[in-house]
Amino acid sequence: MKPIHHPLVCIGNGHKPPNLHKWGPGVRDLYAFHYIVSGKGVLETRGSSFHLKAGDSFVIYPDTEVYYYPDLSDPWAYVWLEIKGDEVPDLLSKTQFTRDRPVASAAPCDLTALYPAAPNADAKPFERIRAESQLRLLLSHYLEYYPNETTIPAADYAIMAKQFIEHHYWKANLTVTDIVNAVRLERSYLFRLFKDATGMSLLRYLTDYRIQRACELLRTSDLSIKSIAYSVGYKDQLYFSRVFKKATSYTPSEYMTLHHG
């Protein structure tokens, strides 16, 4: 039987103003993110105590005992949300949050407004999609501000580079440096990882992908060769024709004659 996929969803949210409210010790069956807007407080879990202040965040993990409470002299105010979904453990594994240390120091910007509202039970489809998009936007900030680089397998960097090429191949000014900057990995290390994963260089992969896309357009569209060249990242039609012939042994015109449906 095919396993059921549980989508990423916000199932509860709120704002806790400054007060002496505390919770626990106890466990939850979901993930709960908290962002401290002002004041101070303490989180106790798995034998450790974390003293938190404005700008800090903490996460409650499912089935993990926690106890959290405000500082008596400067009680915290925070926003929070509860989420479930099959993607949550994988997303969190890419951040610095762990069960043993489920906290993050002050973010470089105020995250308050990024905490989405949970959709109502009778929410319309577009409202649910919008709420999920807002939740992903928030999580993307946690991934950006608190990345756990050691959790990214080497092969994933090659995949990231391939995906960037496949999304941006049509840009005539796309360079290898752009790809390296997008992946955010040391240049020579990425070159080595990519060569090991694909058997070719970044530049060769970019060229091959462009020619692959050009072949598809030559077979299935009524575009001119000039338009096809421009569509796959070549402003110069003559240069495109030389690159195409070197890759396929045909000129674009010959290829179109032979393969156009």
Buried (B, 14 or more C-beta within 10 A) or exposed (E): EEEEEEEBBBBEBEEBEBEEEEEBEEEBEBBBBBBBBBBBBBBBBEEEEBEBBBBBBBBBBBEBBBBBBBBEEEBBBBBBBBBBBEBBEEBBEBBBBBBEBBBBEBBEEEBBEBBBBBBEEEBEEEEBEBBBEBBBEBBEBBBEBBBBEEEBEEEBBBBBBBEBBEEBBEEEEBEBEBBBEBBEBEBEEBBEBBBEBBEEEBEEBBBBBBBBBBBEBBEEEEBEBBEBBBBBBBEEBEEBBEBBBEBBEBBBEBBBEEEEE
